[in-house]
Amino acid sequence: MINSLRYCAATLAFVMAAAVGPATAQFQFSFPWSTSSAPAVAAKPAVPTGPNIVGSWSGQLASVGGSTPINIELAVTASGADTKYPDLDCTGKLRRLGSSKSYVSFVEIIAKGRADKGGRCQDGSVTITRQGDNLTLVWFGSIQGNAIVEYGTLAKKQPSKAVQN
């Protein structure tokens, strides 16, 4: 009886060891005292950063429908972008959606002057590309159920010089 118990215990230990070995190999973990390095992780492909559009820009946007052009000011930093429409008394924030080698796309959320709060501006999407020293900007949105496309060229604003007395 004791021999059969020993035989069963030895068999059980062998079966458990055989099952645990392949299972631990799947997880590839290491203990702090281990001298082996962690397995290499495949590098993700680089995301295109798009053209360099950082700076302060201004220009006019014309409507595909032919309405009066509106002035726009665009301030782009590494962390975000802001829009200002002086003719409409509106401001907006641009949230980056993505980019390619040539274009950067944003969604614009109007912060001041929203049409649904009595203002004159509507959220929309903005796509920007750099053309030499200028930006080409296309705005697309829907106002009162109508698709609107605005486009224009923006020039880099020159830093204002301090007035000296």
Rosetta constraint file for C-alpha pairs under 8 A:
AtomPair CA 1 CA 5 HARMONIC 6.27 0.50
AtomPair CA 2 CA 6 HARMONIC 6.20 0.50
AtomPair CA 3 CA 7 HARMONIC 6.07 0.50
AtomPair CA 4 CA 8 HARMONIC 6.09 0.50
AtomPair CA 5 CA 9 HARMONIC 6.09 0.50
AtomPair CA 6 CA 10 HARMONIC 6.03 0.50
AtomPair CA 7 CA 11 HARMONIC 6.10 0.50
AtomPair CA 8 CA 12 HARMONIC 6.04 0.50
AtomPair CA 9 CA 13 HARMONIC 6.14 0.50
AtomPair CA 10 CA 14 HARMONIC 6.16 0.50
AtomPair CA 11 CA 15 HARMONIC 6.19 0.50
AtomPair CA 12 CA 16 HARMONIC 6.17 0.50
AtomPair CA 13 CA 17 HARMONIC 6.18 0.50
AtomPair CA 14 CA 18 HARMONIC 6.17 0.50
AtomPair CA 15 CA 19 HARMONIC 6.25 0.50
AtomPair CA 16 CA 20 HARMONIC 6.11 0.50
AtomPair CA 17 CA 21 HARMONIC 6.21 0.50
AtomPair CA 18 CA 22 HARMONIC 7.47 0.50
AtomPair CA 19 CA 23 HARMONIC 6.76 0.50
AtomPair CA 20 CA 24 HARMONIC 6.17 0.50
AtomPair CA 21 CA 25 HARMONIC 6.43 0.50
AtomPair CA 22 CA 26 HARMONIC 6.63 0.50
AtomPair CA 23 CA 27 HARMONIC 7.30 0.50
AtomPair CA 24 CA 28 HARMONIC 6.92 0.50
AtomPair CA 28 CA 39 HARMONIC 7.81 0.50
AtomPair CA 29 CA 38 HARMONIC 7.80 0.50
AtomPair CA 30 CA 34 HARMONIC 6.11 0.50
AtomPair CA 30 CA 36 HARMONIC 7.68 0.50
AtomPair CA 30 CA 38 HARMONIC 7.23 0.50
AtomPair CA 48 CA 99 HARMONIC 6.18 0.50
AtomPair CA 48 CA 100 HARMONIC 5.34 0.50
AtomPair CA 48 CA 101 HARMONIC 5.79 0.50
AtomPair CA 49 CA 99 HARMONIC 6.10 0.50
AtomPair CA 49 CA 100 HARMONIC 6.75 0.50
AtomPair CA 49 CA 101 HARMONIC 6.81 0.50
AtomPair CA 50 CA 99 HARMONIC 5.19 0.50
AtomPair CA 50 CA 100 HARMONIC 5.11 0.50
AtomPair CA 50 CA 101 HARMONIC 4.56 0.50
AtomPair CA 50 CA 102 HARMONIC 5.49 0.50
AtomPair CA 50 CA 103 HARMONIC 5.61 0.50
AtomPair CA 50 CA 104 HARMONIC 5.79 0.50
AtomPair CA 51 CA 101 HARMONIC 6.45 0.50
AtomPair CA 51 CA 102 HARMONIC 5.63 0.50
AtomPair CA 51 CA 103 HARMONIC 6.46 0.50
AtomPair CA 51 CA 104 HARMONIC 7.20 0.50
AtomPair CA 51 CA 129 HARMONIC 6.71 0.50
AtomPair CA 51 CA 130 HARMONIC 6.17 0.50
AtomPair CA 52 CA 130 HARMONIC 7.36 0.50
AtomPair CA 53 CA 76 HARMONIC 6.74 0.50
AtomPair CA 53 CA 129 HARMONIC 7.97 0.50
AtomPair CA 53 CA 130 HARMONIC 6.85 0.50
AtomPair CA 53 CA 135 HARMONIC 7.52 0.50
AtomPair CA 54 CA 75 HARMONIC 7.57 0.50
AtomPair CA 54 CA 76 HARMONIC 4.77 0.50
AtomPair CA 54 CA 77 HARMONIC 5.26 0.50
AtomPair CA 54 CA 78 HARMONIC 6.76 0.50
AtomPair CA 55 CA 75 HARMONIC 5.90 0.50
AtomPair CA 55 CA 76 HARMONIC 5.22 0.50
AtomPair CA 55 CA 77 HARMONIC 6.53 0.50
AtomPair CA 55 CA 156 HARMONIC 6.97 0.50
AtomPair CA 55 CA 157 HARMONIC 7.93 0.50
AtomPair CA 56 CA 73 HARMONIC 7.41 0.50
AtomPair CA 56 CA 74 HARMONIC 5.78 0.50
AtomPair CA 56 CA 75 HARMONIC 4.45 0.50
AtomPair CA 56 CA 76 HARMONIC 6.32 0.50
AtomPair CA 56 CA 156 HARMONIC 5.82 0.50
AtomPair CA 56 CA 157 HARMONIC 5.47 0.50
AtomPair CA 57 CA 73 HARMONIC 5.74 0.50
AtomPair CA 57 CA 74 HARMONIC 4.98 0.50
AtomPair CA 57 CA 75 HARMONIC 6.29 0.50
AtomPair CA 57 CA 154 HARMONIC 5.75 0.50
AtomPair CA 57 CA 155 HARMONIC 5.39 0.50
AtomPair CA 57 CA 156 HARMONIC 4.38 0.50
AtomPair CA 57 CA 157 HARMONIC 5.17 0.50
AtomPair CA 58 CA 71 HARMONIC 7.45 0.50
AtomPair CA 58 CA 72 HARMONIC 5.63 0.50
AtomPair CA 58 CA 73 HARMONIC 4.36 0.50
AtomPair CA 58 CA 74 HARMONIC 6.09 0.50
AtomPair CA 58 CA 154 HARMONIC 4.98 0.50
AtomPair CA 58 CA 155 HARMONIC 5.57 0.50
AtomPair CA 58 CA 156 HARMONIC 6.56 0.50
AtomPair CA 58 CA 157 HARMONIC 6.44 0.50
AtomPair CA 59 CA 71 HARMONIC 5.82 0.50
AtomPair CA 59 CA 72 HARMONIC 5.56 0.50
AtomPair CA 59 CA 73 HARMONIC 6.73 0.50
AtomPair CA 59 CA 152 HARMONIC 7.05 0.50
AtomPair CA 59 CA 153 HARMONIC 6.07 0.50
AtomPair CA 59 CA 154 HARMONIC 4.36 0.50
AtomPair CA 59 CA 155 HARMONIC 6.27 0.50
AtomPair CA 60 CA 69 HARMONIC 6.00 0.50
AtomPair CA 60 CA 70 HARMONIC 5.35 0.50
AtomPair CA 60 CA 71 HARMONIC 4.41 0.50
AtomPair CA 60 CA 72 HARMONIC 5.72 0.50
AtomPair CA 60 CA 152 HARMONIC 5.74 0.50
AtomPair CA 60 CA 153 HARMONIC 6.83 0.50
AtomPair CA 60 CA 154 HARMONIC 7.05 0.50
AtomPair CA 61 CA 69 HARMONIC 5.31 0.50
AtomPair CA 61 CA 70 HARMONIC 5.34 0.50
AtomPair CA 61 CA 71 HARMONIC 6.41 0.50
AtomPair CA 61 CA 72 HARMONIC 6.96 0.50
AtomPair CA 61 CA 150 HARMONIC 5.68 0.50
AtomPair CA 61 CA 151 HARMONIC 4.98 0.50
AtomPair CA 61 CA 152 HARMONIC 4.48 0.50
AtomPair CA 61 CA 153 HARMONIC 7.46 0.50
AtomPair CA 62 CA 66 HARMONIC 6.92 0.50
AtomPair CA 62 CA 67 HARMONIC 6.99 0.50
AtomPair CA 62 CA 68 HARMONIC 6.83 0.50
AtomPair CA 62 CA 69 HARMONIC 4.43 0.50
AtomPair CA 62 CA 70 HARMONIC 6.74 0.50
AtomPair CA 62 CA 150 HARMONIC 5.35 0.50
AtomPair CA 62 CA 151 HARMONIC 5.46 0.50
AtomPair CA 62 CA 152 HARMONIC 6.15 0.50
AtomPair CA 63 CA 67 HARMONIC 5.65 0.50
AtomPair CA 63 CA 68 HARMONIC 7.47 0.50
AtomPair CA 63 CA 69 HARMONIC 6.78 0.50
AtomPair CA 63 CA 148 HARMONIC 7.31 0.50
AtomPair CA 63 CA 149 HARMONIC 5.85 0.50
AtomPair CA 63 CA 150 HARMONIC 4.36 0.50
AtomPair CA 63 CA 151 HARMONIC 6.53 0.50
AtomPair CA 64 CA 148 HARMONIC 7.42 0.50
AtomPair CA 64 CA 149 HARMONIC 5.68 0.50
AtomPair CA 64 CA 150 HARMONIC 6.13 0.50
AtomPair CA 64 CA 151 HARMONIC 7.68 0.50
AtomPair CA 65 CA 148 HARMONIC 7.74 0.50
AtomPair CA 65 CA 149 HARMONIC 7.85 0.50
AtomPair CA 70 CA 85 HARMONIC 7.28 0.50
AtomPair CA 70 CA 87 HARMONIC 6.32 0.50
AtomPair CA 70 CA 88 HARMONIC 7.92 0.50
AtomPair CA 71 CA 85 HARMONIC 5.89 0.50
AtomPair CA 71 CA 86 HARMONIC 6.44 0.50
AtomPair CA 71 CA 87 HARMONIC 6.27 0.50
AtomPair CA 72 CA 83 HARMONIC 6.98 0.50
AtomPair CA 72 CA 84 HARMONIC 5.73 0.50
AtomPair CA 72 CA 85 HARMONIC 4.81 0.50
AtomPair CA 72 CA 86 HARMONIC 6.92 0.50
AtomPair CA 73 CA 83 HARMONIC 5.72 0.50
AtomPair CA 73 CA 84 HARMONIC 5.04 0.50
AtomPair CA 73 CA 85 HARMONIC 6.51 0.50
AtomPair CA 74 CA 81 HARMONIC 7.11 0.50
AtomPair CA 74 CA 82 HARMONIC 5.86 0.50
AtomPair CA 74 CA 83 HARMONIC 4.71 0.50
AtomPair CA 74 CA 84 HARMONIC 6.53 0.50
AtomPair CA 75 CA 81 HARMONIC 5.52 0.50
AtomPair CA 75 CA 82 HARMONIC 5.27 0.50
AtomPair CA 75 CA 83 HARMONIC 6.54 0.50
AtomPair CA 76 CA 80 HARMONIC 6.03 0.50
AtomPair CA 76 CA 81 HARMONIC 4.27 0.50
AtomPair CA 76 CA 82 HARMONIC 6.59 0.50
AtomPair CA 77 CA 81 HARMONIC 6.05 0.50
AtomPair CA 80 CA 93 HARMONIC 7.88 0.50
AtomPair CA 80 CA 94 HARMONIC 6.68 0.50
AtomPair CA 80 CA 95 HARMONIC 6.83 0.50
AtomPair CA 80 CA 96 HARMONIC 7.52 0.50
AtomPair CA 81 CA 93 HARMONIC 6.08 0.50
AtomPair CA 81 CA 94 HARMONIC 5.14 0.50
AtomPair CA 81 CA 95 HARMONIC 7.33 0.50
AtomPair CA 82 CA 91 HARMONIC 7.31 0.50
AtomPair CA 82 CA 92 HARMONIC 5.69 0.50
AtomPair CA 82 CA 93 HARMONIC 4.61 0.50
AtomPair CA 82 CA 94 HARMONIC 5.85 0.50
AtomPair CA 83 CA 91 HARMONIC 5.46 0.50
AtomPair CA 83 CA 92 HARMONIC 4.90 0.50
AtomPair CA 83 CA 93 HARMONIC 6.19 0.50
AtomPair CA 83 CA 94 HARMONIC 7.34 0.50
AtomPair CA 84 CA 89 HARMONIC 7.77 0.50
AtomPair CA 84 CA 90 HARMONIC 5.91 0.50
AtomPair CA 84 CA 91 HARMONIC 4.35 0.50
AtomPair CA 84 CA 92 HARMONIC 6.39 0.50
AtomPair CA 85 CA 89 HARMONIC 5.92 0.50
AtomPair CA 85 CA 90 HARMONIC 5.13 0.50
AtomPair CA 85 CA 91 HARMONIC 6.12 0.50
AtomPair CA 86 CA 90 HARMONIC 6.63 0.50
AtomPair CA 88 CA 113 HARMONIC 7.73 0.50
AtomPair CA 88 CA 120 HARMONIC 6.22 0.50
AtomPair CA 88 CA 121 HARMONIC 7.30 0.50
AtomPair CA 89 CA 112 HARMONIC 7.66 0.50
AtomPair CA 89 CA 113 HARMONIC 6.32 0.50
AtomPair CA 89 CA 120 HARMONIC 7.89 0.50
AtomPair CA 90 CA 110 HARMONIC 7.24 0.50
AtomPair CA 90 CA 111 HARMONIC 7.50 0.50
AtomPair CA 90 CA 112 HARMONIC 5.11 0.50
AtomPair CA 90 CA 113 HARMONIC 4.59 0.50
AtomPair CA 90 CA 114 HARMONIC 7.39 0.50
AtomPair CA 90 CA 119 HARMONIC 7.63 0.50
AtomPair CA 90 CA 120 HARMONIC 7.36 0.50
AtomPair CA 90 CA 121 HARMONIC 6.42 0.50
AtomPair CA 91 CA 110 HARMONIC 5.95 0.50
AtomPair CA 91 CA 111 HARMONIC 5.63 0.50
AtomPair CA 91 CA 112 HARMONIC 5.09 0.50
AtomPair CA 91 CA 113 HARMONIC 6.89 0.50
AtomPair CA 92 CA 108 HARMONIC 6.26 0.50
AtomPair CA 92 CA 109 HARMONIC 5.46 0.50
AtomPair CA 92 CA 110 HARMONIC 4.07 0.50
AtomPair CA 92 CA 111 HARMONIC 4.88 0.50
AtomPair CA 92 CA 112 HARMONIC 6.76 0.50
AtomPair CA 93 CA 108 HARMONIC 5.62 0.50
AtomPair CA 93 CA 109 HARMONIC 5.33 0.50
AtomPair CA 93 CA 110 HARMONIC 6.37 0.50
AtomPair CA 93 CA 111 HARMONIC 6.69 0.50
AtomPair CA 94 CA 106 HARMONIC 5.70 0.50
AtomPair CA 94 CA 107 HARMONIC 5.65 0.50
AtomPair CA 94 CA 108 HARMONIC 4.52 0.50
AtomPair CA 94 CA 109 HARMONIC 6.44 0.50
AtomPair CA 95 CA 106 HARMONIC 5.24 0.50
AtomPair CA 95 CA 107 HARMONIC 5.31 0.50
AtomPair CA 95 CA 108 HARMONIC 6.39 0.50
AtomPair CA 95 CA 109 HARMONIC 7.80 0.50
AtomPair CA 96 CA 104 HARMONIC 7.51 0.50
AtomPair CA 96 CA 105 HARMONIC 6.04 0.50
AtomPair CA 96 CA 106 HARMONIC 4.31 0.50
AtomPair CA 96 CA 107 HARMONIC 6.57 0.50
AtomPair CA 97 CA 104 HARMONIC 7.80 0.50
AtomPair CA 97 CA 105 HARMONIC 5.44 0.50
AtomPair CA 97 CA 106 HARMONIC 4.99 0.50
AtomPair CA 97 CA 107 HARMONIC 6.71 0.50
AtomPair CA 98 CA 104 HARMONIC 6.05 0.50
AtomPair CA 98 CA 105 HARMONIC 5.44 0.50
AtomPair CA 98 CA 106 HARMONIC 7.17 0.50
AtomPair CA 99 CA 103 HARMONIC 5.48 0.50
AtomPair CA 99 CA 104 HARMONIC 4.27 0.50
AtomPair CA 99 CA 105 HARMONIC 5.95 0.50
AtomPair CA 100 CA 104 HARMONIC 6.55 0.50
AtomPair CA 102 CA 129 HARMONIC 5.93 0.50
AtomPair CA 102 CA 130 HARMONIC 7.30 0.50
AtomPair CA 103 CA 127 HARMONIC 6.70 0.50
AtomPair CA 103 CA 128 HARMONIC 5.64 0.50
AtomPair CA 103 CA 129 HARMONIC 4.75 0.50
AtomPair CA 103 CA 130 HARMONIC 7.69 0.50
AtomPair CA 104 CA 127 HARMONIC 5.73 0.50
AtomPair CA 104 CA 128 HARMONIC 5.32 0.50
AtomPair CA 104 CA 129 HARMONIC 6.55 0.50
AtomPair CA 105 CA 125 HARMONIC 7.41 0.50
AtomPair CA 105 CA 126 HARMONIC 5.78 0.50
AtomPair CA 105 CA 127 HARMONIC 4.43 0.50
AtomPair CA 105 CA 128 HARMONIC 6.46 0.50
AtomPair CA 106 CA 125 HARMONIC 5.78 0.50
AtomPair CA 106 CA 126 HARMONIC 5.06 0.50
AtomPair CA 106 CA 127 HARMONIC 6.28 0.50
AtomPair CA 107 CA 123 HARMONIC 7.61 0.50
AtomPair CA 107 CA 124 HARMONIC 5.96 0.50
AtomPair CA 107 CA 125 HARMONIC 4.38 0.50
AtomPair CA 107 CA 126 HARMONIC 6.02 0.50
AtomPair CA 108 CA 123 HARMONIC 5.42 0.50
AtomPair CA 108 CA 124 HARMONIC 5.21 0.50
AtomPair CA 108 CA 125 HARMONIC 5.62 0.50
AtomPair CA 108 CA 126 HARMONIC 6.69 0.50
AtomPair CA 109 CA 122 HARMONIC 7.84 0.50
AtomPair CA 109 CA 123 HARMONIC 4.93 0.50
AtomPair CA 109 CA 124 HARMONIC 7.05 0.50
AtomPair CA 110 CA 114 HARMONIC 5.80 0.50
AtomPair CA 110 CA 121 HARMONIC 6.85 0.50
AtomPair CA 110 CA 122 HARMONIC 6.42 0.50
AtomPair CA 110 CA 123 HARMONIC 5.52 0.50
AtomPair CA 112 CA 119 HARMONIC 7.74 0.50
AtomPair CA 113 CA 117 HARMONIC 7.13 0.50
AtomPair CA 113 CA 118 HARMONIC 7.04 0.50
AtomPair CA 113 CA 119 HARMONIC 4.04 0.50
AtomPair CA 113 CA 120 HARMONIC 5.86 0.50
AtomPair CA 113 CA 121 HARMONIC 5.84 0.50
AtomPair CA 114 CA 118 HARMONIC 6.54 0.50
AtomPair CA 114 CA 119 HARMONIC 4.70 0.50
AtomPair CA 114 CA 120 HARMONIC 6.11 0.50
AtomPair CA 114 CA 121 HARMONIC 5.03 0.50
AtomPair CA 114 CA 122 HARMONIC 5.87 0.50
AtomPair CA 114 CA 123 HARMONIC 7.88 0.50
AtomPair CA 115 CA 119 HARMONIC 4.32 0.50
AtomPair CA 115 CA 120 HARMONIC 4.78 0.50
AtomPair CA 115 CA 121 HARMONIC 5.08 0.50
AtomPair CA 115 CA 122 HARMONIC 5.67 0.50
AtomPair CA 116 CA 122 HARMONIC 7.96 0.50
AtomPair CA 122 CA 141 HARMONIC 7.26 0.50
AtomPair CA 122 CA 142 HARMONIC 7.58 0.50
AtomPair CA 122 CA 143 HARMONIC 6.72 0.50
AtomPair CA 123 CA 141 HARMONIC 6.74 0.50
AtomPair CA 124 CA 139 HARMONIC 6.66 0.50
AtomPair CA 124 CA 140 HARMONIC 5.55 0.50
AtomPair CA 124 CA 141 HARMONIC 4.38 0.50
AtomPair CA 124 CA 142 HARMONIC 7.34 0.50
AtomPair CA 125 CA 139 HARMONIC 5.66 0.50
AtomPair CA 125 CA 140 HARMONIC 5.25 0.50
AtomPair CA 125 CA 141 HARMONIC 6.37 0.50
AtomPair CA 126 CA 137 HARMONIC 6.85 0.50
AtomPair CA 126 CA 138 HARMONIC 5.67 0.50
AtomPair CA 126 CA 139 HARMONIC 4.57 0.50
AtomPair CA 126 CA 140 HARMONIC 6.52 0.50
AtomPair CA 127 CA 137 HARMONIC 5.80 0.50
AtomPair CA 127 CA 138 HARMONIC 5.31 0.50
AtomPair CA 127 CA 139 HARMONIC 6.67 0.50
AtomPair CA 128 CA 135 HARMONIC 6.59 0.50
AtomPair CA 128 CA 136 HARMONIC 5.68 0.50
AtomPair CA 128 CA 137 HARMONIC 4.57 0.50
AtomPair CA 128 CA 138 HARMONIC 6.54 0.50
AtomPair CA 129 CA 135 HARMONIC 5.70 0.50
AtomPair CA 129 CA 136 HARMONIC 5.38 0.50
AtomPair CA 129 CA 137 HARMONIC 6.73 0.50
AtomPair CA 130 CA 134 HARMONIC 5.98 0.50
AtomPair CA 130 CA 135 HARMONIC 4.50 0.50
AtomPair CA 130 CA 136 HARMONIC 6.25 0.50
AtomPair CA 131 CA 135 HARMONIC 5.66 0.50
AtomPair CA 131 CA 136 HARMONIC 6.80 0.50
AtomPair CA 133 CA 155 HARMONIC 6.94 0.50
AtomPair CA 133 CA 156 HARMONIC 7.12 0.50
AtomPair CA 134 CA 153 HARMONIC 6.57 0.50
AtomPair CA 134 CA 154 HARMONIC 5.61 0.50
AtomPair CA 134 CA 155 HARMONIC 4.86 0.50
AtomPair CA 134 CA 156 HARMONIC 6.58 0.50
AtomPair CA 135 CA 153 HARMONIC 5.62 0.50
AtomPair CA 135 CA 154 HARMONIC 5.06 0.50
AtomPair CA 135 CA 155 HARMONIC 6.58 0.50
AtomPair CA 136 CA 151 HARMONIC 7.41 0.50
AtomPair CA 136 CA 152 HARMONIC 5.84 0.50
AtomPair CA 136 CA 153 HARMONIC 4.60 0.50
AtomPair CA 136 CA 154 HARMONIC 6.32 0.50
AtomPair CA 137 CA 151 HARMONIC 5.60 0.50
AtomPair CA 137 CA 152 HARMONIC 5.55 0.50
AtomPair CA 137 CA 153 HARMONIC 6.32 0.50
AtomPair CA 137 CA 154 HARMONIC 7.38 0.50
AtomPair CA 138 CA 149 HARMONIC 7.07 0.50
AtomPair CA 138 CA 150 HARMONIC 5.75 0.50
AtomPair CA 138 CA 151 HARMONIC 4.36 0.50
AtomPair CA 138 CA 152 HARMONIC 6.75 0.50
AtomPair CA 139 CA 149 HARMONIC 5.72 0.50
AtomPair CA 139 CA 150 HARMONIC 5.01 0.50
AtomPair CA 139 CA 151 HARMONIC 6.17 0.50
AtomPair CA 140 CA 147 HARMONIC 7.35 0.50
AtomPair CA 140 CA 148 HARMONIC 5.76 0.50
AtomPair CA 140 CA 149 HARMONIC 4.68 0.50
AtomPair CA 140 CA 150 HARMONIC 6.49 0.50
AtomPair CA 141 CA 147 HARMONIC 5.86 0.50
AtomPair CA 141 CA 148 HARMONIC 5.37 0.50
AtomPair CA 141 CA 149 HARMONIC 6.76 0.50
AtomPair CA 142 CA 146 HARMONIC 5.23 0.50
AtomPair CA 142 CA 147 HARMONIC 4.45 0.50
AtomPair CA 142 CA 148 HARMONIC 5.70 0.50
AtomPair CA 143 CA 147 HARMONIC 6.53 0.50
AtomPair CA 143 CA 148 HARMONIC 6.83 0.50
